[in-house]
Amino acid sequence: MTIAADAEAPPRPSAPRLSTRLGVIHVDWDGKGTAGEVMPSDFSHVDVWMQASSDAPLWSDTWTYSGNKLDPALWTVLQSSTGGEHAYTVANNRLTITGGSDLLATRDTGARDYTVTAADLRVGEQYRAGVYARYAPGPSQTWPYKERAVYALVRRRAENPLVLYVDAATSNREVPLPLPAGVTPEALTLALAVRGRVVEVLVNGNSVHTATLTESEFAELDGTAAGVYLEWPQSSVGQLTVTPPAITAPARVGQLEGAGGIVVSDQPYNQGRRFHFVAVDRSGNTSAASAPATISTRPLVPPDLVGKPIYGDKIVANSITADQLAVGSVTAGAIRAGAITADKIAADAIDSKTITGATIRTSASNPRVQVDSDGIHAWNSSGTRTVDISRATGAADIAGTLRTGTDGIRAVVTSSAFGGYPGVHFTGLAEAPGFEPTVHAREDGTLWALSAEQTPNSSGRVDLIMRKGGAWFLGKQFGDSNASASLNAEGGGKLFIDGVLPRGMSNTRMLGFGITHVNPGAFSIRIDHGGTVTVGSPVPHCTIVTGAPQDGVTWGVTRWDNRGFQFNWSRGAEIDIHWLIVRSA
């Protein structure tokens, strides 16, 4: 029988429902199809897909502020100057340093990955200008600031006019670089792109250098501000723009087995994220993608406060109420990933969420079950591994019993199926036989298949025994040996057949046997053997038995067909004709 493969796709799921708090996005599904239909019985899950939905700038500034001063609600300014006054101008769509020695203006992006671009950057008469990324303020408001950042500066120097700086908390390094041929430190466009551990420097839109941060540098450079650096005299910049990473293909961020939700954390502020669902059934068929939904995370405070202490004068009166801080009001979605460690959790249940981590286990000692990056494992109380399922290959090693069900007829894989040999036996049979059907192998290479037996080793069963080299046995074991039949191919091309050949012939038998009695006076008879053979040829073989010696009697078969044969003899004595039909090709 051929069973047709399941090729029917599950219904298209309904659209995601999105909400956000801080840098966390909640993605929820109502468990239904786009038309409100219930998912079919072979439904497995929906995959959750996410991608950046826009490459619009996070922010862009052309210095159009009033009062000739940067807006302190957006910008943090560090400058070495005289008299405590700022010595810069914001006029004619340019930021220009006019006094002191240096100016660093930074603004939060809400993200760690982006590209900061300074257009129409002009180096002053003798010193440097450039762009900052992943900036985090240092402990001082005056030089040396000891800030943490990645930055690229252009300078008026024939040798190494461009330098990439990596200033982490515990280390710093410089990478001297040349400018592209024909490019001068006047009116150029300098950009710095940060993507994970990769840092790229671009001049006039062309990549000039790519570097990779060390693990410790990446961990320590966790700032989210970008900015511009100018040195006196007369360094200036036109437009300063921060753009998100280029839109990439959708990435699978989780799955839902039914109605519920997942949490997607560590998303940058003000950057759109588009989500959609794809339903999958247990045969691997996939639905069309759901309608998409888009959301952006938003900070709860102005950008200049992100990553800084929030003091009382920054909080609107009565904006934080007691019910917001009541027990149970702070949910997992408002907690930064990694902020809660194992010794901080004491709970009876974690419901309706996805847990992602290195190791999940039921106990620190044995017996225990453990899920880790290698797979799924279990140990008994003596420390013996009883289950080992490989994540990489899917291979499963189980020391114990594996059942295909808990009731009804079912197969049991066990280390002692018969006589201490591993194999499979079948249980849950009608009339509960004392010996259940079993398949097992032995160390000599023999494979045994044994049928059920109502009374073990007594009432009778059928054994199939297959040995190395081609020998085999099939037949009844135990019970009444006089009423048994078997085939024994012990080797050497010999086949031994034990049992009783029944009388008569049919259209399917290989051998048919009979005795036909004939009274005195006849010399010929037509014998129909009882079957109509349509495949093969039923060839008769005969002999006669007489009641008294009949010297000189001759006999023979004169013709036959698929139903019988004609038999003749030379004297009209009383005889018995013994015939054997062999159906041959």
N, C-alpha and C positions, 0 to 999 in steps of 0.2 A: 504494500500500500504506500502511495506517495502522498505526503501531507504538504500542501501548498505553503510556501513561505509567506509570512506576514509582511505585506508591502504597504499597508494602509497607514498613512501618517496620522499622528494625533491631531486634534483640533488646534487651531492657532490660539495661543493663550491671550487673555486680556492684558491690557497695558499695565506697566508698573505704576505703583503709587509711591511718590517720593516725598520725603521730608528731610530736613537738615537741622543740625544744631552744632555750633562750632565747626570743626573740620570733619564732621561725621555725617554720612548720608544713610538714611534708612530706606531700604527698598522692600516694599511689601507687595504681595500678590493675593488675590481673593480666591485662588484655586480653581478658577473657571476659564472656559474658553471666551473668545472675544464676543460671542453672542450670548453669553451667560450659561452655556451648556456645561454639564458635568463631564469631567475627564473620563475616558473609557477605562475598563478594568485592567488593561495592560499598560496603563500610564506608569511611567517611572519617575520622572522629575522634569522641572524646567531649569535650563541653564540660564544664568544671569550674566548678561554681557554689558560692558561699559566702555565708552570711549570719550576722549575730549571732544567737545561739541563746537569749539570756536577757537580760532587763532587770532581773535581781536586782541589788541594790547591790554595788558592788565592796567597799565596807566601810561600816560605820555604827558610831558610837561614842556611848554614853550615859554615859561617864566613871565606870565601875564599878571603878576601880583601887584596890588596897590601898596603904597607906602614904601616902595623900593626895598621890600623885605619878604623873605620866604614865609609862607603860611606855617606857623608853628604847629597847627593841628595836623599837618601832613609831613613836614620836614623836620629832621633833627640835624642841627648844624654844629659842627666842631670847627673852631678857627683860632689860630694864634694871631692875636691883634693887639694893638695898643689902646689903652684907655677903656677897655672892656666893651667897645662898640664894634658892631659888625663892620667889616671893611669889604663889602661886595655890593654889586648893583644888580638889579633885575630890571632891565630896560631893553627895548627894541628886540624883544624875543631872544635875549641872551642873558646867561648868568656869567658875571665877570668878577674876578677877584681884583680889588683895588688897593688893598693894604694888608698888613700883617705878613705872614709867611706862607700859610697854607689854609685851604678851605676843604672840608669834607661835608657834603650835604647828602643825607640818606633818607630813604622813604620805604616803608614796608611794602612787600609784595604779597604776603600771605602764602608764599610757596618757596621751595628750595630749588626747583628746576625752572629755569627761564633764561631769556637772553636780554641783557641790558646793552643798549646801543646809544652812544653819544654821537650825534650828527653835527657836522661843522665844528669839530673840536680843534681849538687853536692853542698851541703851547706858547707861553710867554717868551720873554726875551732870552731867558737862560735856563729855566727849570722844567717842571713836568706837569702833565695833566693826563687824566685817564678815568676808567670806570671801575666800580666796586660791585661785587656780588657776594651773596651769603654773608652779609655783614652782621656782626653782633657786637654791641658796644663793649669797650673795655672798662676797667674800674676807674679811669680818670677822665675828667672833662678837659684837661689840658695835656699838651704833649709831654712825654710819650703816652698815648692813649691806651696802648696794648690791646687794641681791638682784635677781633678774629674776622678774617675775610680772605677772599680770593680777589685779586685786582690786577689790572694791566695798565701800565703807564707809558706814555710816549715822552721822550726827552730830547733836548737839543744836544745831541752828541753823535759824532760820526760813527763811533764804535758802539754797537748794541743800542740803537736808539729806541728799542721797545723791550720792556721787561715784564714778565709774568711773575707775580708774587703770590706765595701761598703762606699765609700766617695763621697757623693753628694754635691751639692753646699750649701745646708742649713742644712745638717745633715750627720752624719757618725755613723757607727756601726761595731762591730766585732762579729764574730761567731767562737769560739774556737772549734776545731775538733780533734779527734784522727787519727793517721795513721792506716791503716789496719794492722792486725796481721802479724808480720814477716817483715814489711817494715821499712827500716831505711832511714835517710836523705841523703843517699849516692846512687848515680847513679839511681835515680828513675825517672819516667816519670810523670810529673804533667800537668794537662790540666784544662782549665776553659772554659766552654761553656756558651754562652749568646744567648737566644732565646726569644725575646720580654721581658716580665717581669721575665722570668725564668732564674736562674743562677744555674749551676751544676758544682761541683768540682769532678774531676776524678784523681785517683792515679793508675798508671800502667794499665790504660784502664778500671778500675772499678770505678763506681760511689760511692762516699762516702758521698755526701750531695747535696741536692737540696733546693734552697731558692727562694722566690718570692719577687721581688722589690715592694715597695709601688708605688702608682701612681706618687707621687712627685719625688721619686728617679728615676723612669723610665724616667720622663720628663727631669730631670736635667742631667742624665747620657747619653748625646747625642753624645759623642765622638766616632770616628771611628778608632782610632789607637789601636794597640795591641803591647805588648812588653814583656821584661824580666827585672827582678830586681835582682841585686846581691849585697851582703854586704861583705865588707873586713873582714877578709883576705881570699883570695883564693876561693871564690865562683865562680862557672863556669857552663856553659851550653853547651850541644852539639847542636843538631839540634833544631831550633825553627820554627814551622809550623803553618799556619793559614788556616783552611779549612772552606768552607761554610756549612750551615745546610744540613743535609741529603736530598737527592732528595725526594720530596713528590709527591702525586698524583696531576694531573692537577687541577687548580682552575679556576672557571669562573670569569672573570674580567670585563665583559661587553657584550653588544650586538650591532649589526648594523642592521637597518631595510632596508638598501640598500647600494649602493656604498658610501664610505666615510671612516672615521677613528675614532679611539678613542686614548686617551693618557693614558698610564700607567706610573704613577709617582712613586717617592721614591724607585727606584731600585738601589741596591748596584753596585758599579763599579766592572768591570772585572768578573762578574758572569753571565754565560750564562742563557738566558731565551728562552724557546721554546714555540712557539705559534701555535695554529691550530684553524680552524673554524668548526662548525657543524651547518648545515642549519635546520630550524624548520618551518613546515607549520602550518596553523591555526587549523588543527586537532590534532596537537601534534606529528605528524610523524617527525622523525629525519633522516638526511642523514648520510652517512659514513663521518668520519673525513677527512678534507682536508689534503693535504700534509703539513707537518710542516715547519716552518721557525724559525731560531735561531739567536739571536743577544746578544751582551754584551754591557753594557754602558761603556764608556771610559771617564776618567777625561780629561779636557782640559789643565791641568797643571800637573807637576810631583806630585807624591803622597805626598811628604813632604810639598806641598803648599795647599793641600786640607784642608779646614776649617780654613785657615789663611789669613791675608791680603796679597794681591798681589801688590808689589811695582814695580816701573818702571823698575828696573834692571832685573826683572823676565819676562818681556814682550818683545818678539822679535820685533825689529823695523819694523814698517809698517804692523804688523800682525792684527791690528785692524784698519779698514778703515771707512771712513765716511758713505759709503753706508750700512755698517753693522749696524750702529746705527741710520739710517734714520727712520723717522716715519713709523711705520708698520713693521719694520724689527725684532722687539722683539715680538715673538709669544708666545702663551700660553704654548707651549711645553718647553720653556726655563725658565719658572717661577716656582719656587718651590711651591708645594702644601701648602696652608695656608699663603703664603707670601702676598697675596692681600686680603685686608679686604673690607667689603661692602662700606665703605666711600671712597674707592679708585677707584671705578668703575663708569664710566659714559659712557654709550654706547647706540646706537639705536638697536643693535641686537647682539646676540651670536649665530653664525651659525655653524652647522655640528659638534657639540661637545656634549659630555655627561656631564651633571652637576650633581655633587654629593654633597649634603649638608643637613643640618638639616631642613630648612624651605625655601620654595619658595612661595611668595605671591604677589598678584597684587597691594596691598596697605596695609599701616599700620592701616587704619581705614576702616569702612564699607561704601559702599558695597565692598566685596573683595572675591577672590578665593585663597585658600591656600593649598599647598601640604607639608605635614610634616611627621614625623615618624609614626603618627597614621593613616594617610590615606589622603583622598582628602575631602575638606570642602568648603562651600560657605555660605556667609551671605548677607542678603539684607541690604538696607540703614537704616532700623530700628534696625539692630542688630540681627534679627531672623535668626537662622541657617536654610538654605534651602536645603543644600546638605551635607550628611555625609556618606562617603564610608570608611569602616574599612579596614585598611591594614591587620589586623590579620585574619579576618573572611571573608572579601569580602562583608559583609552585606552593603546594600545601603539604606539610608533613604533620600527621596526626598520630600520636601514640595513644590508642584507645579505641573507642567504638564510634562509627559514623552511621547514623540512621537516616533514611530518606523520609521518615515521617514518624508520628507518634501514635497513630492508630491505623487500622485497616491493614491490608497486605503491604509490606514494606521490606526493603532490602537493608541488611545490616552488614557493614564492613567491619571486620574484627580481626584481631591478631590470633584468635583461636577459634576458627570456624569449625574445624573437625580434627580431633586427635592432636590438638596443639598447633595445627598448621594455620597460617593466615589465609583468609578468603572471604567469601560472601555467603551468608545464608538468608533465607526468606522466611519471614514470620507473619503472623496474623492470618494464617490459612484457615479454611473451613475445617471443622471437626478437630482442630488442634492436634495434629499428628505429633506423636512422641519424637519423631525424627523429622526435621524440616529440610527442605531442599537446600543443597549446599554445593558450592564450587570452591575448590581449593587446589593448591599446588604443593608439591613436595620437593625436597632437596635433590632428588634424583632426576628432576625434570618432568615428572609425571603430572598430568593435569587430570583431576577427578571431578566429575559432575554427578551428583547423587540425587535421586528423586526423594520425595517424602516417603515415610514409612510409619504406619500407624503405631506399631509396636517395634521399637528399635531393634535391629538385628534379629528379627523374628518373623514378622508377618510378611516380609518381602518388599523389595524395592528394585528400581532399575539403576544400574551404575554404568557410566561411560568413562572408560579409563584410556587415556591417550599417552603413549610412551614415546620417548625419544627414539628415533630411527624408523618410525612409521608403524610400530605394532600398536594394536588397540583391542579393546574388548567392549562389547555392548550386550547387556543382557540382565536377566533377573538374578538377584542375590538374595539368599535366605528364603525362608518359607519352604513350601513343598518342592523339592528338587525334581520330582517326577512330572511336575506340571510347569516346568520352566523352559524358556527358550533363550538362546544366546548366539552371538556371533563372536568368534575369537580369531583374530588375525595375529598370530603369535610371531610372525616373521617368516622370511623365506618364501613368500608368495602363497603360503598355505592359509586357507580359511576353514575353520571348523565350525559346523552348524549343529547346535543341540536343540532338540525339541520334537514335536509331533507334526507330520505333514498332514493337513486335513484333506479329506476326499473331495473330489469335484474340481472344477476349473472355473475361473471367471475371466473377464476381459482384462483384468489388471495383474493377475498372478503370473509369476515367472514359471512356477511348476504346478501341474495339476495331476492328481492321481485318482484311479478308480478301478473297480472290479465289476465286470458285466457277466452275468450267468446266462448260458445258452443251453436249452434242452436238446435232446438227441434229434437228429434228422435234418438239421440246418447245416449249410455250408458257407453262408455269407451273412453279414449283419452291418447295418449302419449305426455307428455310435456317436451320439451328440454329447460332447463332454460338459455342456452346461454354461459355456460362455461364448460371447461373440467378440472375438479378438479383432480390434481395428488397427492396432499398432504392433508390428512384429508378426512373425509367422509361427502358429502353434504346431510344432512337429510332434507326431505321435510315435511312441516306442511301446511295443506290445510283446507279451508272451502268453502261453495258455497253460492251464492246469486241468488235468482230466481226472475223472473218478477212478479209472482203471488204465493200465498201460495201453497205449495206442501206438504201436510201432508203425512207423512209416508215415505219420501225420505231418503234413507240411502246412504252413500258414504265412500270412503276410498282409501288409497294408497296401491296398491298390491305389487309393487316392485320398486326399484330405483337403479341407478348406478351413475357413476361420471359425467354424462352429463344430466341426467333428471330422470323422474319417470313416472309410469303408474297410472292413476286416473280413478276410476269406481264409478258409482252411479246407483240407482235402478229404476228411471223413466226417460223417454226420454224427459224431459222438457227443455226449454231454460234456461241456467244457465251461471253465471260468476264464475270461479274458482279463488279464491284469495290464492296465495301460498307464503310461506316464506321458504327459504333455509338457514339452519344453518350449516356452515362448522365446524365440530367438529373433535377432534382427535379420 
